[in-house]
């Protein structure tokens, strides 16, 4: 399977599943979001107590998030409802990008190499490049003459 097909398959898989880190992070953040939502929707008499509770829950959940996703840079869950929603979107995107990075990085590298090869295909080698190649081949022949077990097809 090609690298691009692997990326497409993983993207499709992400639409329906997610990783364990992804699911754990969503659950952890949702606990803090629920506390902040309760504080936001509370009446004037309960709001102060529930805001303090939301701050405490956000702190506790931030610690859990650090343990569940240790490589995530920003793990401080806000106690405000709107900010917690934005934080959840950023965190889940960061987890997705982290999971996809090896695949997308490979595709980018392969595309870069292909572009270099296409450019090099249209160019003639310089006299210096031809001379360097000839010297390397001569050195390989000398080494092969000295050590007959060496593979002649191996380039150094």
Order of alpha helices (4+ residues) and beta strands (2+ residues): alpha-alpha-alpha-alpha-alpha
